[in-house]
Amino acid sequence: MCGIVGYIGPQPVVPVIIEGLRRLEYRGYDSAGIAVAGGPEGLALRRAPGKLRNLENVIADLPLHGSFGIGHTRWATHGRPTEENAHPHRDGTGTLVVVHNGIVENYLTLKPPSSPRATSSSPRPTPRSSPTSSKTS
């Protein structure tokens, strides 16, 4: 089962998020990651397959600092437990990260047609209106 921890505040962000992820270890996971912003690197990511200590080792080798961030532990329901599949995921511009729990079943609707992984034979379902969209009569 996945877990998400976020923090904004005056304390160093990495130890707060790592401690939050540590408290979620009992839920089970196979990879972990963290995204931190508000520091000298801008938006920085660190991810690792396996146990939380693997992520801590990555952070020890490549420290990151900031004032806010988000962490995630992942249980692989789709895709192998690898660094590439670990969350957070960065968008194509590198300015946005996302974590989620569960399966994004409408990923084809969300993926732009020019995405490198999209092909001309990839089905493009018709987007449905979301519950938050409004119609005018």
TORNU-504108 format. One record per residue (C-alpha): residue number from 0; x, y, z. Coordinates in nm, 4 decimals, always signed. Each point is the difference from the previous one (the first is absolute). Layout:
! residues N
 pos       px       py       pz
 NUM        X        Y        Z
...
END
This chain:
! residues 137
 pos       px       py       pz
   0  +0.0000  +0.0000  +0.0000
   1  +0.1296  +0.3473  -0.0823
   2  +0.0551  +0.2884  +0.2362
   3  +0.0354  +0.3741  -0.0557
   4  +0.1564  +0.2554  +0.2362
   5  +0.0276  +0.3725  -0.0641
   6  +0.1545  +0.2829  +0.2001
   7  +0.0194  +0.3782  -0.0163
   8  +0.1649  +0.1776  +0.2889
   9  +0.3041  +0.1396  +0.1758
  10  +0.1710  -0.3333  +0.0786
  11  +0.2396  -0.1682  -0.2447
  12  -0.2405  -0.1775  -0.2330
  13  +0.1877  -0.3236  -0.0768
  14  +0.0153  -0.1402  +0.3568
  15  -0.3684  +0.0825  +0.0552
  16  -0.1099  -0.1811  -0.3158
  17  +0.2313  -0.2979  +0.0577
  18  -0.1393  -0.0395  +0.3524
  19  -0.3532  +0.0161  -0.1382
  20  +0.0825  -0.2696  -0.2566
  21  +0.1617  -0.2094  +0.2726
  22  -0.3288  +0.0118  +0.1941
  23  -0.1746  -0.1419  -0.3085
  24  +0.2424  -0.2914  -0.0495
  25  -0.2369  -0.2448  +0.1711
  26  -0.2349  +0.0362  -0.2985
  27  +0.2494  -0.1698  -0.2310
  28  +0.1753  +0.1503  -0.3015
  29  +0.2710  -0.0810  -0.2537
  30  +0.1405  +0.3427  -0.0879
  31  +0.0093  +0.3520  +0.1375
  32  +0.0668  +0.3515  -0.1173
  33  +0.0018  +0.3634  +0.1003
  34  -0.0342  +0.3335  -0.1813
  35  +0.1205  +0.3183  +0.1679
  36  -0.0305  +0.3638  -0.1090
  37  +0.0791  +0.3413  +0.1430
  38  +0.3712  -0.0666  +0.0207
  39  +0.3133  +0.0648  -0.2071
  40  -0.0771  -0.2759  -0.2539
  41  -0.3533  +0.1165  -0.0686
  42  -0.2157  -0.3113  -0.0411
  43  +0.2123  -0.3052  +0.0834
  44  -0.0906  -0.3693  +0.0014
  45  +0.1567  -0.3074  +0.1534
  46  -0.1449  -0.3493  -0.0472
  47  +0.1079  -0.3550  +0.0737
  48  -0.1380  -0.3516  -0.0308
  49  -0.0130  -0.2137  +0.3117
  50  -0.0052  +0.1099  +0.3588
  51  -0.0025  +0.3550  +0.1345
  52  +0.3667  -0.0368  +0.1009
  53  +0.0823  -0.0192  -0.3738
  54  -0.1608  +0.3413  -0.0497
  55  +0.1861  +0.1314  +0.3037
  56  +0.3277  -0.1220  -0.1566
  57  -0.0821  +0.1812  -0.3259
  58  -0.0728  +0.3178  +0.1973
  59  +0.3257  -0.0393  +0.1965
  60  +0.1911  -0.0184  -0.3320
  61  -0.1992  +0.2830  -0.1627
  62  -0.1446  +0.2201  +0.2761
  63  -0.2965  +0.2231  -0.0692
  64  -0.1328  +0.2941  +0.1963
  65  -0.3140  +0.2084  -0.0103
  66  -0.2950  +0.1368  +0.1913
  67  -0.2728  -0.2279  -0.1343
  68  -0.0319  -0.3427  -0.1507
  69  -0.1886  -0.3225  -0.0478
  70  +0.0978  -0.3617  +0.0513
  71  -0.1503  -0.3254  -0.1199
  72  +0.0307  -0.3703  +0.0653
  73  -0.1224  -0.2230  -0.2820
  74  -0.1332  -0.3521  -0.0192
  75  +0.0347  -0.1058  -0.3626
  76  -0.3348  -0.1029  -0.1431
  77  +0.1101  +0.0931  -0.3540
  78  +0.3629  +0.0039  -0.1065
  79  +0.3007  -0.1391  +0.1792
  80  +0.1416  +0.1560  +0.3175
  81  +0.2731  +0.2088  -0.1629
  82  +0.1380  +0.3499  +0.0447
  83  -0.1761  +0.1046  -0.3208
  84  -0.3391  -0.1226  +0.1268
  85  +0.0418  +0.1443  +0.3504
  86  -0.1904  +0.3188  +0.0802
  87  +0.0128  +0.3004  -0.0179
  88  -0.0241  +0.0277  -0.3773
  89  +0.1094  +0.3188  -0.1765
  90  -0.1930  +0.1544  -0.2871
  91  +0.1608  +0.0610  -0.3383
  92  +0.1047  +0.3534  +0.0919
  93  +0.1610  -0.0981  +0.3303
  94  -0.2008  +0.2608  +0.1886
  95  -0.2687  -0.2239  +0.1480
  96  +0.0045  -0.3274  +0.1906
  97  -0.2849  -0.2332  +0.0829
  98  -0.0580  -0.2888  +0.2360
  99  -0.3137  -0.2083  +0.0125
 100  -0.1459  -0.3043  +0.1631
 101  -0.1774  -0.2470  -0.2200
 102  -0.0106  -0.0514  -0.3722
 103  -0.0493  +0.2855  -0.2450
 104  -0.2347  -0.1812  -0.2353
 105  -0.0684  +0.3010  -0.2215
 106  +0.3672  +0.0625  -0.0758
 107  -0.0600  -0.0014  -0.3760
 108  -0.2483  +0.2837  +0.0372
 109  +0.2506  +0.1953  +0.2076
 110  +0.3003  -0.0673  -0.2251
 111  +0.0547  +0.2609  -0.2739
 112  -0.0080  -0.1401  -0.3548
 113  +0.3612  +0.1111  -0.0547
 114  +0.1260  -0.2068  +0.2934
 115  +0.3045  -0.2076  -0.1006
 116  -0.1714  -0.3163  +0.1257
 117  -0.3211  +0.0662  -0.1902
 118  -0.0208  -0.1547  -0.3455
 119  -0.2393  +0.0521  -0.2857
 120  -0.1479  -0.3407  +0.0816
 121  -0.0518  +0.0903  +0.3666
 122  -0.3706  +0.0270  +0.0789
 123  -0.1096  +0.3483  +0.0996
 124  -0.3194  -0.0298  +0.2016
 125  -0.2429  +0.2862  -0.0146
 126  +0.0425  +0.2190  +0.3103
 127  -0.2937  -0.0079  +0.2362
 128  -0.1155  +0.3059  +0.1854
 129  +0.1253  +0.0069  +0.3556
 130  -0.2270  +0.0495  +0.3003
 131  +0.1584  +0.3412  +0.0488
 132  -0.0724  +0.1236  -0.3511
 133  -0.2922  +0.2307  -0.0395
 134  -0.2510  +0.0212  -0.2821
 135  -0.1986  +0.3021  -0.0974
 136  -0.3507  -0.0511  -0.1282
END
